[in-house]
């Protein structure tokens, strides 16, 4: 029997979207026919619509970031499944600006295929379409993985920076260049002490022995190539942060933005403790922590785990990151 509160198999996502739209009807509209969410109050200076999407189960990603200063539309698929290309095409057409629409795509095969088909349909309709691919997951950075690094926690940072840039009236090509550059300066690593539970069966996606961690887990429950013992959190965070910094190699004057992200079932007490350890490691490494987020931003249903994301920024990127935002999940 399922462990989730739902009306029945297949009802969890549509019921949640309908409730989300009602709860935030001042900010978003919900297209019931095609299942996408659009912003009610986009910035008037925008010439390019921003759209992202992917499987449900990662809330608040993506619908939670639809609104002024971030996304113009989000296309949620079924749990851990890509949205259909028809859904993406119709949402893109609804929010495209005079300079077209930009797709922010996490690097998964289904997402790449469906967003790619939608882009071809948009071209046939005379609507310019660009793409920024987010591929930040260090655990899948291997020549043995043909698809390349997965797109995970950095997606929300890319969406925020591009939202701030789009609000200035930046054109499609410039947004693609900026987004590609920002995505290339982000890396993420995730760990979990317990898997998420599948909505249909209520069973965990994988089992771990007591005292073990899945080191390098994916946001769909993908296993890593190894587990490790669950040591003190300070030791774990020091190791994870060191791996991220070795991959990014920020210079002495390069500020970083950090995201300490819960994967669904980790408490705020734990996440703030993790952030404290992250700050300690960055200080010891003489890396300037310019901005930070702590909380549940890109989840994996009820997985008991967390991810760390670092983004190497510059002053222009920080200005876009600091721009005003008003979405259901993120407001300042």
N, C-alpha and C positions, 0 to 999 in steps of 0.2 A: 504493500500500500504506500502511496506517495506520502512524503512528509510535508508537502507544501499545502498551503491553504488555497484551494482553487475549486472552481465549479466542475471541472472534469478535464480529461485529457484533451489537450489542444486549446483550452480556454484561457490558460494563464496569461499568455502574451496579449491577445486582443482585449481581455478584461482589464489588464494593467494599463494598456494604452488609452482605453476609454476613460479610466479613472484619472490617469495622468493629465489628459487633456482637460477634464473638468476641473481638476485641482488648480491648473495653471492656465485657465482660459483667458486671463488677462495678457498672457505672453505668447501663447501658441494656438494654432489651429490644427485640427486632426482630420485628415482625409480618410474617412471610414472605408471607402471603396478600395483604395490602394494602400492604405496602412502606413502613410507617412505623416510626419509632423512638420509644420512650417512656422516660422516666426511671424508674429503679428506686427512687430514694429522694427523692421530693419533700418539701418542708418540710411538716410536719404542720399548720402554721398557715395554709397556703394555703386560700382558699375559691374561687379561680378558677384554672383550668388555663390555661397559656400554650402556644400552638402557633404555629409558623411553618413555612415551607416555600417551595419554589420549585424551579427547575431544578437538576439536578446540574451539576457542573463548577465550582462556586464554593467547594469545600471549603477550610476546615472548615465554612463556612456550609452548612446549618443544623444538621445532625446533630451536629456537633462541640460544639454549645452546649446539648445536651440533658443535663440533670442538675440537681443541687441548686443553687439560686440563679439558674437561668436558665430554659430551656424545659422544659416537661413533655412535649412531643412535637414532632417534626419530620417533615414529609412531603416527601421528595425526589422530584422528577419525573425524567424522562429528561434528558439533557444539554440545558441551556438551554430546557427545556420545563416548563410548569406541572404540578404534580401534579393528578391527577384529583379531581373534587369528591367522588367516593365515598371515596377515600383520606382526604381531609381530614375528611369527615363521620365516618368510623369512628374515626379518630385522636382527633378532638374529643370524641366520645362516650366514648372510653376514658379521657380525662384530665380531663373536666369536673368541677369541684368543685361544692359546694352553691350557689355563686353563678354557675356557668356556666363558659364558656371564652372566652378572648380570642385573636383571630387577629391576628398581626403580619404585615402583608402589604406586600411591595414593590410599588411602583406600576408594574405591567406589565399589559397588557390581559388576557392569559391568566390571570394570578394573580387579578386582580380578579373575573373571571367565575367561576372555579372556587371561590374562597373564598366568593363571594357565593351561589352555588348551595348550597354546603355549609351556609352560615348559614341559608338558607331551610329546608333539611331539618332543621337543628337546632331551629329555631323550631317546626316541625311536630311534632318529638319532645318539645317542652316543655323544651328546654335553652336557657337564655339565652346569647346570643353577642354579643360586641362586636368591634370592629375598630379597629386602629390602622394607618393607611396611612403608609408611609415613602416620602418623595419628596424626596431630598436632592441629587440630581445637578444641579449648576449648568449643565452643558453642554446639558441638555435643557430649560432654563428659557426657553421661547420660546412666544409666542402662536401660532406656526406649528405647534407640536406639540400636537395636540388632547388627547392623553393626559396631558399635563403632565410634570413632572419625573420621571425614573426613580428607583427605589429602589436604592441601592447600598451603599456602605461604612457609612453610618450605621446600617444595620439591626442590626449587632452591638452598637452602643452602646445603642440603644433596647431590645434584648432584655435587656441587662445591667441597665439601670436598672429596667425593669419586673419583672425577676426579683427584684431586691432589694425592690421595693415589694410584690410579691405575697407574699413570705415574711413580711411583717408582718401578713397577713390583710386587706389592702386589698381592697375590693369591686370589682365589675366596672365600674361607672360611673366610679369614681375612677381606676381603672387606665386606662380609655379617655382620660379627661381628661389624666392625666399623660403617657401615651404620645404623645398628639396634640401636647401642648405641647413635649415633648422633641424629637419629630421635626421640629417647626417651627423649632427652634433648631439644626438640623444642616444643614450643606452640605458637598458633596463635589465634587472635581474630579479627573479621571484623565487620564493621558497614557500613550502607548505608542510604542515604537520599532519594534515588530513585533507582528503579530497572533497570536492563538492558531491552532492547527491543528485542523481539523475531525476528530473521531474516525473518521468513516466513510471520508473520502477521504485524510486525512493532509495535505491542502493548507491553506495559510494562508487565513484569512478575507479578508484584503486585503493588498495590497502597498504598501510605502512606499519611496520613493527613499532612497538612502543619505544619512544626515545629517538626515533629516526625522523629525518627531514628529507623531503623531496627537494633537491637543490637544483633549481633551474626549471621549475614547473611552468607550463603554459596556461593561458587564461581559459582554455577549453578543457583543462584537465590533462593535457599532454604530459606524459611522464618525462622526466629528465633522464640523462644517461647514467646517473648514479644518485644514491642517497648518501646522507652523512649523519653523524650523531648530532643530536640537538644539544649543543653546548650553550653556555651563557649567551644572552642576546648581544652583549658587547663584542664578544669574539666573533659571532656570526656577522654582525653589521660591519665590523672592521674588515673582515674578509670580503664581503660583498662590495663594499665601497672601494676597497683596493682594486678589485677586478674591474669595476666600472671606470675608475680613474686611469688605470693602465690602458684601457681601451680608448678612452677619450683624449688623454694626455693634455689637459688644459695647461696653458702657460701661466706664469706667475701673476699676470695681470688679467687673466680671464675669469670673470665671475661665472658662477654656475647657479642654475635653478634646480631645486630638488623637489621631488615628489615622493613622499612616503605614503604608499597606497595600500589600503586594506583590500583583501580579496573576497571579503564577504562576512567572515565570522571572527575577525580579530577585533578586540575591544579598543576603544580610544585610549585607555590606560596603556595598553601595549604599544599602540602606534606612537604615542608621544614619547614613550621610553625609547623606542627605536629611533625617533627623530633626534632625541638628545644624544644618543650614541653616534648617529651620523654626523651631527655637528661637531662632536669631539674629534672624530677621525678627520674631518675636513680641516678643522683648526690645526691639528697636528701636522697635516700635510701642507699647510699654508695655502689652502684653496679658499677663496672668498665665496661664502654662501650669500648670494645677492637676494634671492627670493625662495620661498618654500611653500609647499602645500602638504597638509597632513590630514588624512581621512580616507573615506571610501570614494574613489573617483572612477576606477575601472575595475569592476569586481568580476568574480567567476561564480555566480550563484552564492552558495554558502561555504565556499572553500575556506578552510582555516589556514590562511597564509597571508603574506604581504609581498609587495614589490618595492624596489628602490629604483627611481629614475633620476638620472642627472642629465641636464641640458647645459652645454657650454654656450654662453650668450655673449652678446656685445651690447653697446649702449642702444643701438637702434632696435635690436630684438627686445631688450628690456622695456623700451618705450612702448612698443606694441603690446607687450605682455601686461604692462601697467594701464593700458587704455581702459576706459569704462566698459563694464559688462553688466548685463541684466538678463539672466536666464534662470530657469527654475532651480538649477543647482549652484550657480556661481554668480554672485552679485557684488560689485563694489563701484 
